Every structure is written in structure tokens, then in C-alpha cells.
Amino acid sequence: MNVVLISTYELGHQPFGLSSPTAWLVREGHEVVCLDLAVAQLDEAAIRAADLVAFYLPMHTATRLAIPVIERVKQLNPRARLACYGLYAPLNGDLLRGLGVETVIGGEFEAALVQLATGAGAAEPAESMPRLTFLTPDRRGLPGLASYSHLRQNGTKTTAGYTEASRGCKHVCRHCPVVPVYEGQFRVVQREVVLEDIRQQVAAGARHITFGDPDFFNGPTHAMRVVEAFHTEFPEVTYDATIKIEHLKQHRDLLPKLKETGCLFITSAVESIDDSVLARLEKGHTRQDFFEVATWLREAGLALQPTFIAFMPWTTIKGYGELLRALAELDLVENTAPVQLALRLLVMQNSRLLELPELRAVIGPFDTTALVYPWKHPDPEVDALGATVFQLVSRRQQENKTRAEIFAELWELVLQTPAPALRSQPPVPHLDEPWYCCAEPAPQV
């Protein structure tokens, strides 16, 4: 069977969600074409020749971008079977089926795609969370790593790769898109598969690897065995990972080992510094935990890259100012991508946020274009501030202003006082494509 796998956006990474199922499909004798529309154009000839076209939907932005492509694919090849897979496929299942998508697959998608391609499976997989024995991703049909995001450090630009050592999450934070699909479960990618994927990316020029697990410390023993073996084999190659504040606190003893094995920075979804908001989100950490972890990471020589949902129905203008003060106090201004100070909460279908009466009181009907429940803040001034901040951040980034310059302008806008002088610190390593997941850098005002 001729299969086309399509990705529209994956935060600037070479899509794992294309390369992993490609290996499975090729093993079964299928012809596979991978199209990453984040860096290439739609191959209309490949679409016309396809028997099956499957869209990878790992995040909200990717799903919105995929909708017009689905329509275009239907025009080009009405006979092709259509499927969508990844976290945001089941979250938007009814809408996708209404567009003509035959099959919707959730988190563990490789075997289900093979069944669909061979005709051996039902239109919808009976088991959405099987335990798979993974194959090394087949990246040969994708653009080279130079086409994707790079590590920026000390004025240098380093080729970066991406892999996953686990999927899902043991936690059930209210706002997280992983939760409705995995429901507190996580799945391990076998260590040798992870290492072989790293080997092929290093051979292709990668000198830094991003571990894209929703939480690298869901299985800390597995994670540390992976990075210890990785560092032994490639001591000159660095890495980064995403880890909850809660897990960084629980496994404080592992922080020096992360540094020793080549970790440069940790991304952590802090979301808020307001304990009442953190409780609503069921994040599992407090403001004080965040402050302590920030200190411990600095002492260990690791950079913390915090992410936030700056604008939520519970945000206050005073609270937004407190967030700015906290970043200055913790010396995290350079660590924080400006977009993190402009993000607005996404309320998606099947989200646990809908359990909150105060949230249901401010949302409107589901928007089938934006793929969210739109909401308005009880205080119109907060929505106005959110729109102003987003426009300011967008404009200043286009003007190539530094993080410190953008932060200073936000400080003076919100706090109406001169921005504090920031302490001198070494340049902070970061990827040149910002990380965001449960929010979007676009106002809904």
C-alpha cells in the first residue's frame, strides 16, 4: 500500500511521529512518503498516488494547521483513506470524522497504523493504549536536521536532534492534553531503541538531543539509564529534557547526575506562581517548590527553562506583575522565552478543566475553527492586557529585541516603574523554537 504520513508542526523538531510509524510500515512492505509541512510543501503527486494518508496531530497548533490540508487532500485524491493520530486526534475526533477522516488513533499509534494499512484492523483500534515493542525510527525520508530548530549557546548555533524515551504521564493535571488520552498511564520506549535513534541522528550531524517525553522523570530509573549510556557513547553530545517541578524536587539527588551526563537545561511547566491557580490545575507543586527547584538547578549548573500560562480566567493584573517580579528575583529573565509571558489558556474538548464550575461560567460554545472553548476573563482589563502583551512580544521579537529588553518593556507597562537592573549571568542555552503546549501565543479577545 502507498502510505503518506503528514506532519504540520512539531515545535521545530524533525517529527518523531512520522519517523517511528514509518519504520513499522516499511517493515510490513508498505511504501511510505513522509511530508513535514513545517519545512516543505505538500507533494501533490504523492497525495494522488496514496492509498492511505495519515496526519500526525501531537498538539493544538498542528491540528489547526492540518484541517485545511485534509480538505486539500480530499480534493486531490477522493479515494484515499484518511486517518489522524497523536494526542490531539481523539481530542477532536468528532470534528475530524465530520471532515471525512475514517480512523482516529490516540497515543500509541504505530501498530494501529500498520493494521489500518494492511486492512487487518477495524476502523477504530479496539485497544488505544497497548504496550509496544518499538522499532528504531526511520528518518531517511525526512528533511535533514539542518532544516529544524537548533541549540543556541554562547553565540553559537548547534544542530539538534529529537527523540522520546517514554510517552504519556503518570499525572493528571487538569489542563494537560496528555491526560484525556493516557489517563495517568505512561509507556516506555525500550532503551536500545532510544540509543539507536540517537546514534543515527549523531551520524546525521546532531550535537545536541532533545528528549521530548511529556515528563522525563515519569520513570527516573529508565531515564537515567538512557542518559548514562548515551553519555558514555557520546560524551561530547549534550541534551535537554522536560521534567515536572514536582519530580525535580522529589529527585533532587539526580540533578548532579543530569549535569554530569551532559544535560544543559530542563524545561518545566511551572504555569503559575499563584498557589490557588496551581491547586485548580492540580499541578502537584507550589510557588515555594518552584523557587526551591530554581535554586537547586542553578547550584547543580543546570539552566531552568520555565514555561507559563500567563493568562487564565484566574489571572489578575497584580498577579501578572508578581510573575515578573519572581522572574527577576530568581534571575530567570534570560531563561524565559518572551512568548511564555503572552500565552493564553486553551480549553479543549474532553479537558479536565471543564470540571471546574468557575471555568464553565466563562466559556462559550466550542469553536470548531479555533478548536477550543473560547473564554472571556471576568475582568475585561485582564483580557486587554493579554492582547497588549501578545502584540508587544510579537512586535519586539520581529525587531530582534533581546529577552531582557522585552522583559523590561513588559515590566514598565505593568508595574509602572523602571525595570530593575538584571544581574550579569552567562548566556542561557536554549532551542530557537519556543516550547509551548497547553496554551497558544495568540489572543482570543
BAGULO-865859 format. One record per residue (C-alpha): residue number from 1; residue in three letters; x, y, z. Coordinates in steps of 0.2 Angstrom, whole numbers, plus 5000, padded with zeros to 4 digits. Example, Ala and Ser with C-alpha at 12.3 -4.5 7.8 and 13.67 -1.06 7.14 Angstrom:
VOVO   num   residu      u      v      w
VOVO     1      ALA   5062   4978   5039
VOVO     2      SER   5068   4995   5036
END
This chain:
VOVO   num   residu      u      v      w
VOVO     1      MET   5000   5000   5000
VOVO     2      ASN   5006   5018   4997
VOVO     3      VAL   5005   5027   5013
VOVO     4      VAL   5008   5046   5015
VOVO     5      LEU   5012   5052   5033
VOVO     6      ILE   5009   5071   5036
VOVO     7      SER   5015   5082   5050
VOVO     8      THR   5011   5101   5050
VOVO     9      TYR   5020   5107   5065
VOVO    10      GLU   5030   5099   5080
VOVO    11      LEU   5039   5114   5088
VOVO    12      GLY   5053   5114   5076
VOVO    13      HIS   5058   5096   5078
VOVO    14      GLN   5061   5083   5065
VOVO    15      PRO   5045   5073   5068
VOVO    16      PHE   5047   5058   5079
VOVO    17      GLY   5028   5055   5075
VOVO    18      LEU   5032   5052   5056
VOVO    19      SER   5049   5043   5058
VOVO    20      SER   5043   5030   5071
VOVO    21      PRO   5027   5023   5061
VOVO    22      THR   5037   5024   5045
VOVO    23      ALA   5049   5010   5052
VOVO    24      TRP   5034   4999   5056
VOVO    25      LEU   5025   5002   5040
VOVO    26      VAL   5041   4999   5029
VOVO    27      ARG   5044   4983   5039
VOVO    28      GLU   5027   4976   5033
VOVO    29      GLY   5032   4981   5015
VOVO    30      HIS   5022   4997   5013
VOVO    31      GLU   5028   5011   5003
VOVO    32      VAL   5029   5027   5014
VOVO    33      VAL   5031   5045   5010
VOVO    34      CYS   5034   5057   5024
VOVO    35      LEU   5029   5075   5022
VOVO    36      ASP   5033   5088   5035
VOVO    37      LEU   5024   5104   5030
VOVO    38      ALA   5033   5114   5043
VOVO    39      VAL   5048   5114   5032
VOVO    40      ALA   5042   5108   5015
VOVO    41      GLN   5027   5110   5003
VOVO    42      LEU   5013   5097   5000
VOVO    43      ASP   5019   5084   4987
VOVO    44      GLU   5003   5083   4977
VOVO    45      ALA   5009   5069   4966
VOVO    46      ALA   5012   5058   4982
VOVO    47      ILE   4995   5063   4988
VOVO    48      ARG   4987   5057   4971
VOVO    49      ALA   4996   5041   4972
VOVO    50      ALA   4992   5037   4990
VOVO    51      ASP   4980   5023   4996
VOVO    52      LEU   4981   5030   5014
VOVO    53      VAL   4985   5047   5021
VOVO    54      ALA   4988   5049   5039
VOVO    55      PHE   4990   5066   5049
VOVO    56      TYR   5001   5067   5064
VOVO    57      LEU   4992   5078   5077
VOVO    58      PRO   5003   5080   5093
VOVO    59      MET   4997   5097   5098
VOVO    60      HIS   4984   5110   5095
VOVO    61      THR   4993   5121   5083
VOVO    62      ALA   4997   5106   5072
VOVO    63      THR   4978   5101   5072
VOVO    64      ARG   4973   5118   5066
VOVO    65      LEU   4985   5118   5053
VOVO    66      ALA   4980   5101   5047
VOVO    67      ILE   4962   5105   5044
VOVO    68      PRO   4964   5114   5028
VOVO    69      VAL   4977   5101   5022
VOVO    70      ILE   4964   5087   5025
VOVO    71      GLU   4952   5097   5014
VOVO    72      ARG   4965   5099   5000
VOVO    73      VAL   4970   5080   5001
VOVO    74      LYS   4952   5075   4999
VOVO    75      GLN   4951   5086   4983
VOVO    76      LEU   4967   5079   4976
VOVO    77      ASN   4963   5061   4980
VOVO    78      PRO   4945   5057   4985
VOVO    79      ARG   4948   5038   4985
VOVO    80      ALA   4962   5039   4998
VOVO    81      ARG   4958   5033   5016
VOVO    82      LEU   4961   5046   5029
VOVO    83      ALA   4967   5044   5047
VOVO    84      CYS   4973   5055   5061
VOVO    85      TYR   4984   5050   5075
VOVO    86      GLY   4993   5058   5090
VOVO    87      LEU   4987   5066   5106
VOVO    88      TYR   4975   5079   5098
VOVO    89      ALA   4967   5066   5086
VOVO    90      PRO   4955   5059   5099
VOVO    91      LEU   4953   5076   5107
VOVO    92      ASN   4945   5082   5091
VOVO    93      GLY   4938   5065   5085
VOVO    94      ASP   4920   5070   5081
VOVO    95      LEU   4926   5086   5071
VOVO    96      LEU   4939   5075   5061
VOVO    97      ARG   4926   5062   5057
VOVO    98      GLY   4915   5076   5051
VOVO    99      LEU   4929   5081   5039
VOVO   100      GLY   4929   5063   5032
VOVO   101      VAL   4943   5056   5042
VOVO   102      GLU   4940   5037   5044
VOVO   103      THR   4951   5032   5058
VOVO   104      VAL   4956   5042   5074
VOVO   105      ILE   4971   5034   5084
VOVO   106      GLY   4977   5041   5101
VOVO   107      GLY   4994   5040   5109
VOVO   108      GLU   5001   5023   5104
VOVO   109      PHE   4999   5023   5086
VOVO   110      GLU   5012   5013   5077
VOVO   111      ALA   5003   4996   5077
VOVO   112      ALA   4986   5003   5074
VOVO   113      LEU   4993   5012   5058
VOVO   114      VAL   5000   4995   5052
VOVO   115      GLN   4983   4987   5055
VOVO   116      LEU   4975   5000   5045
VOVO   117      ALA   4987   5000   5031
VOVO   118      THR   4986   4981   5029
VOVO   119      GLY   4967   4981   5031
VOVO   120      ALA   4968   4969   5046
VOVO   121      GLY   4961   4981   5059
VOVO   122      ALA   4945   4989   5062
VOVO   123      ALA   4941   5007   5058
VOVO   124      GLU   4945   5012   5076
VOVO   125      PRO   4958   5002   5086
VOVO   126      ALA   4950   4992   5100
VOVO   127      GLU   4964   4995   5112
VOVO   128      SER   4970   5013   5112
VOVO   129      MET   4985   5011   5124
VOVO   130      PRO   4994   4994   5120
VOVO   131      ARG   5012   4991   5126
VOVO   132      LEU   5023   4991   5111
VOVO   133      THR   5040   4984   5107
VOVO   134      PHE   5046   4999   5097
VOVO   135      LEU   5057   5000   5082
VOVO   136      THR   5071   5012   5078
VOVO   137      PRO   5063   5027   5069
VOVO   138      ASP   5066   5028   5051
VOVO   139      ARG   5071   5046   5047
VOVO   140      ARG   5078   5043   5029
VOVO   141      GLY   5063   5051   5021
VOVO   142      LEU   5063   5067   5031
VOVO   143      PRO   5072   5083   5028
VOVO   144      GLY   5089   5084   5036
VOVO   145      LEU   5092   5090   5054
VOVO   146      ALA   5099   5107   5047
VOVO   147      SER   5081   5111   5042
VOVO   148      TYR   5075   5111   5060
VOVO   149      SER   5077   5120   5077
VOVO   150      HIS   5095   5122   5083
VOVO   151      LEU   5103   5124   5100
VOVO   152      ARG   5109   5142   5104
VOVO   153      GLN   5123   5144   5116
VOVO   154      ASN   5137   5157   5118
VOVO   155      GLY   5133   5164   5102
VOVO   156      THR   5134   5148   5093
VOVO   157      LYS   5121   5138   5083
VOVO   158      THR   5122   5119   5085
VOVO   159      THR   5112   5105   5076
VOVO   160      ALA   5100   5097   5087
VOVO   161      GLY   5090   5081   5086
VOVO   162      TYR   5075   5074   5095
VOVO   163      THR   5069   5058   5102
VOVO   164      GLU   5057   5051   5115
VOVO   165      ALA   5061   5039   5129
VOVO   166      SER   5043   5037   5135
VOVO   167      ARG   5026   5043   5132
VOVO   168      GLY   5011   5048   5142
VOVO   169      CYS   5012   5054   5160
VOVO   170      LYS   5008   5047   5177
VOVO   171      HIS   5000   5063   5182
VOVO   172      VAL   4983   5070   5178
VOVO   173      CYS   4985   5089   5178
VOVO   174      ARG   4968   5097   5174
VOVO   175      HIS   4974   5107   5159
VOVO   176      CYS   4986   5094   5151
VOVO   177      PRO   4981   5087   5134
VOVO   178      VAL   4990   5071   5138
VOVO   179      VAL   4978   5067   5152
VOVO   180      PRO   4962   5063   5142
VOVO   181      VAL   4972   5051   5131
VOVO   182      TYR   4983   5042   5143
VOVO   183      GLU   4973   5044   5159
VOVO   184      GLY   4988   5043   5170
VOVO   185      GLN   4997   5030   5161
VOVO   186      PHE   5014   5031   5153
VOVO   187      ARG   5024   5019   5141
VOVO   188      VAL   5042   5016   5140
VOVO   189      VAL   5052   5016   5124
VOVO   190      GLN   5065   5002   5125
VOVO   191      ARG   5082   5009   5129
VOVO   192      GLU   5091   5001   5115
VOVO   193      VAL   5079   5009   5103
VOVO   194      VAL   5081   5026   5110
VOVO   195      LEU   5100   5024   5109
VOVO   196      GLU   5100   5018   5091
VOVO   197      ASP   5089   5033   5087
VOVO   198      ILE   5102   5045   5095
VOVO   199      ARG   5116   5036   5085
VOVO   200      GLN   5108   5039   5068
VOVO   201      GLN   5105   5057   5072
VOVO   202      VAL   5123   5060   5079
VOVO   203      ALA   5128   5052   5062
VOVO   204      ALA   5117   5064   5053
VOVO   205      GLY   5126   5079   5062
VOVO   206      ALA   5117   5081   5079
VOVO   207      ARG   5127   5088   5093
VOVO   208      HIS   5113   5090   5105
VOVO   209      ILE   5097   5080   5108
VOVO   210      THR   5080   5085   5115
VOVO   211      PHE   5071   5071   5125
VOVO   212      GLY   5053   5076   5121
VOVO   213      ASP   5045   5065   5134
VOVO   214      PRO   5030   5074   5142
VOVO   215      ASP   5040   5071   5158
VOVO   216      PHE   5057   5063   5158
VOVO   217      PHE   5056   5058   5176
VOVO   218      ASN   5040   5048   5175
VOVO   219      GLY   5052   5033   5175
VOVO   220      PRO   5068   5041   5183
VOVO   221      THR   5077   5024   5183
VOVO   222      HIS   5074   5021   5164
VOVO   223      ALA   5078   5039   5160
VOVO   224      MET   5095   5039   5170
VOVO   225      ARG   5100   5023   5162
VOVO   226      VAL   5097   5030   5145
VOVO   227      VAL   5107   5046   5148
VOVO   228      GLU   5121   5037   5156
VOVO   229      ALA   5123   5025   5141
VOVO   230      PHE   5121   5040   5129
VOVO   231      HIS   5134   5050   5138
VOVO   232      THR   5146   5035   5139
VOVO   233      GLU   5145   5033   5120
VOVO   234      PHE   5144   5051   5115
VOVO   235      PRO   5152   5062   5129
VOVO   236      GLU   5153   5077   5118
VOVO   237      VAL   5134   5077   5114
VOVO   238      THR   5123   5087   5125
VOVO   239      TYR   5104   5086   5129
VOVO   240      ASP   5089   5093   5137
VOVO   241      ALA   5073   5086   5144
VOVO   242      THR   5056   5091   5151
VOVO   243      ILE   5053   5087   5170
VOVO   244      LYS   5039   5092   5182
VOVO   245      ILE   5044   5104   5196
VOVO   246      GLU   5037   5090   5207
VOVO   247      HIS   5049   5077   5201
VOVO   248      LEU   5064   5089   5201
VOVO   249      LYS   5060   5091   5220
VOVO   250      GLN   5057   5073   5223
VOVO   251      HIS   5073   5068   5214
VOVO   252      ARG   5084   5082   5219
VOVO   253      ASP   5098   5069   5221
VOVO   254      LEU   5098   5066   5202
VOVO   255      LEU   5102   5084   5197
VOVO   256      PRO   5121   5082   5198
VOVO   257      LYS   5120   5066   5188
VOVO   258      LEU   5110   5075   5174
VOVO   259      LYS   5123   5088   5173
VOVO   260      GLU   5137   5075   5173
VOVO   261      THR   5129   5066   5158
VOVO   262      GLY   5128   5082   5148
VOVO   263      CYS   5111   5090   5152
VOVO   264      LEU   5111   5108   5148
VOVO   265      PHE   5094   5114   5153
VOVO   266      ILE   5077   5107   5159
VOVO   267      THR   5061   5113   5153
VOVO   268      SER   5047   5113   5167
VOVO   269      ALA   5029   5118   5165
VOVO   270      VAL   5028   5130   5180
VOVO   271      GLU   5012   5138   5173
VOVO   272      SER   5009   5150   5188
VOVO   273      ILE   5016   5156   5204
VOVO   274      ASP   4999   5158   5212
VOVO   275      ASP   4996   5143   5224
VOVO   276      SER   4977   5144   5221
VOVO   277      VAL   4979   5143   5202
VOVO   278      LEU   4991   5129   5204
VOVO   279      ALA   4978   5120   5215
VOVO   280      ARG   4965   5122   5202
VOVO   281      LEU   4976   5115   5189
VOVO   282      GLU   4982   5100   5201
VOVO   283      LYS   5000   5104   5196
VOVO   284      GLY   5007   5095   5211
VOVO   285      HIS   5019   5109   5216
VOVO   286      THR   5018   5126   5225
VOVO   287      ARG   5026   5143   5222
VOVO   288      GLN   5039   5139   5235
VOVO   289      ASP   5043   5122   5227
VOVO   290      PHE   5046   5132   5211
VOVO   291      PHE   5058   5144   5220
VOVO   292      GLU   5067   5130   5228
VOVO   293      VAL   5069   5120   5212
VOVO   294      ALA   5076   5135   5203
VOVO   295      THR   5089   5137   5216
VOVO   296      TRP   5094   5119   5216
VOVO   297      LEU   5096   5118   5197
VOVO   298      ARG   5107   5134   5197
VOVO   299      GLU   5118   5126   5211
VOVO   300      ALA   5119   5110   5200
VOVO   301      GLY   5124   5120   5185
VOVO   302      LEU   5108   5117   5175
VOVO   303      ALA   5098   5130   5167
VOVO   304      LEU   5079   5130   5171
VOVO   305      GLN   5068   5135   5156
VOVO   306      PRO   5051   5138   5164
VOVO   307      THR   5035   5139   5154
VOVO   308      PHE   5019   5148   5160
VOVO   309      ILE   5001   5150   5155
VOVO   310      ALA   5001   5169   5159
VOVO   311      PHE   4983   5172   5155
VOVO   312      MET   4970   5162   5163
VOVO   313      PRO   4952   5166   5170
VOVO   314      TRP   4960   5167   5187
VOVO   315      THR   4974   5179   5182
VOVO   316      THR   4975   5196   5190
VOVO   317      ILE   4985   5211   5184
VOVO   318      LYS   4993   5211   5201
VOVO   319      GLY   4997   5193   5199
VOVO   320      TYR   5005   5196   5182
VOVO   321      GLY   5016   5209   5190
VOVO   322      GLU   5021   5196   5203
VOVO   323      LEU   5026   5184   5190
VOVO   324      LEU   5038   5197   5183
VOVO   325      ARG   5045   5201   5200
VOVO   326      ALA   5048   5182   5203
VOVO   327      LEU   5057   5180   5187
VOVO   328      ALA   5068   5195   5191
VOVO   329      GLU   5071   5189   5209
VOVO   330      LEU   5076   5171   5203
VOVO   331      ASP   5087   5178   5189
VOVO   332      LEU   5076   5168   5176
VOVO   333      VAL   5073   5183   5164
VOVO   334      GLU   5086   5176   5151
VOVO   335      ASN   5079   5158   5154
VOVO   336      THR   5061   5163   5149
VOVO   337      ALA   5056   5164   5131
VOVO   338      PRO   5046   5180   5130
VOVO   339      VAL   5031   5171   5122
VOVO   340      GLN   5029   5162   5139
VOVO   341      LEU   5023   5179   5146
VOVO   342      ALA   5010   5180   5132
VOVO   343      LEU   5002   5163   5132
VOVO   344      ARG   4983   5161   5135
VOVO   345      LEU   4975   5145   5142
VOVO   346      LEU   4967   5133   5129
VOVO   347      VAL   4951   5124   5135
VOVO   348      MET   4949   5109   5123
VOVO   349      GLN   4936   5096   5121
VOVO   350      ASN   4937   5082   5135
VOVO   351      SER   4949   5094   5145
VOVO   352      ARG   4948   5091   5164
VOVO   353      LEU   4947   5110   5166
VOVO   354      LEU   4928   5108   5161
VOVO   355      GLU   4926   5100   5178
VOVO   356      LEU   4928   5117   5186
VOVO   357      PRO   4911   5127   5188
VOVO   358      GLU   4920   5144   5188
VOVO   359      LEU   4928   5139   5171
VOVO   360      ARG   4912   5133   5164
VOVO   361      ALA   4904   5150   5169
VOVO   362      VAL   4916   5160   5157
VOVO   363      ILE   4917   5149   5142
VOVO   364      GLY   4907   5150   5126
VOVO   365      PRO   4901   5136   5114
VOVO   366      PHE   4915   5126   5106
VOVO   367      ASP   4923   5134   5092
VOVO   368      THR   4926   5122   5078
VOVO   369      THR   4938   5133   5069
VOVO   370      ALA   4949   5138   5084
VOVO   371      LEU   4946   5120   5091
VOVO   372      VAL   4944   5127   5109
VOVO   373      TYR   4930   5133   5120
VOVO   374      PRO   4933   5152   5119
VOVO   375      TRP   4933   5161   5136
VOVO   376      LYS   4932   5179   5142
VOVO   377      HIS   4940   5185   5158
VOVO   378      PRO   4928   5192   5172
VOVO   379      ASP   4939   5207   5172
VOVO   380      PRO   4940   5215   5154
VOVO   381      GLU   4956   5224   5159
VOVO   382      VAL   4965   5207   5160
VOVO   383      ASP   4959   5202   5143
VOVO   384      ALA   4965   5219   5136
VOVO   385      LEU   4982   5217   5145
VOVO   386      GLY   4984   5200   5137
VOVO   387      ALA   4981   5207   5120
VOVO   388      THR   4993   5221   5123
VOVO   389      VAL   5006   5209   5129
VOVO   390      PHE   5004   5197   5115
VOVO   391      GLN   5006   5211   5102
VOVO   392      LEU   5021   5219   5111
VOVO   393      VAL   5030   5202   5112
VOVO   394      SER   5026   5198   5094
VOVO   395      ARG   5032   5215   5088
VOVO   396      ARG   5048   5216   5098
VOVO   397      GLN   5053   5198   5093
VOVO   398      GLN   5051   5203   5075
VOVO   399      GLU   5063   5218   5079
VOVO   400      ASN   5075   5205   5086
VOVO   401      LYS   5075   5213   5104
VOVO   402      THR   5083   5203   5117
VOVO   403      ARG   5074   5194   5131
VOVO   404      ALA   5080   5207   5144
VOVO   405      GLU   5074   5221   5133
VOVO   406      ILE   5056   5214   5130
VOVO   407      PHE   5055   5209   5149
VOVO   408      ALA   5060   5227   5154
VOVO   409      GLU   5046   5234   5142
VOVO   410      LEU   5033   5222   5150
VOVO   411      TRP   5039   5227   5167
VOVO   412      GLU   5037   5246   5164
VOVO   413      LEU   5020   5243   5156
VOVO   414      VAL   5013   5233   5170
VOVO   415      LEU   5021   5239   5186
VOVO   416      GLN   5023   5257   5180
VOVO   417      THR   5041   5258   5187
VOVO   418      PRO   5058   5257   5179
VOVO   419      ALA   5064   5239   5176
VOVO   420      PRO   5077   5233   5188
VOVO   421      ALA   5095   5230   5183
VOVO   422      LEU   5097   5212   5180
VOVO   423      ARG   5112   5203   5187
VOVO   424      SER   5125   5198   5174
VOVO   425      GLN   5125   5179   5170
VOVO   426      PRO   5132   5168   5157
VOVO   427      PRO   5121   5166   5141
VOVO   428      VAL   5107   5153   5144
VOVO   429      PRO   5107   5138   5132
VOVO   430      HIS   5090   5136   5123
VOVO   431      LEU   5082   5130   5107
VOVO   432      ASP   5077   5143   5094
VOVO   433      GLU   5059   5137   5093
VOVO   434      PRO   5050   5141   5109
VOVO   435      TRP   5041   5127   5119
VOVO   436      TYR   5023   5128   5122
VOVO   437      CYS   5009   5115   5124
VOVO   438      CYS   4993   5119   5134
VOVO   439      ALA   4992   5137   5128
VOVO   440      GLU   4995   5147   5112
VOVO   441      PRO   5004   5163   5108
VOVO   442      ALA   4988   5170   5101
VOVO   443      PRO   4974   5181   5110
VOVO   444      GLN   4956   5176   5110
VOVO   445      VAL   4949   5193   5114
END
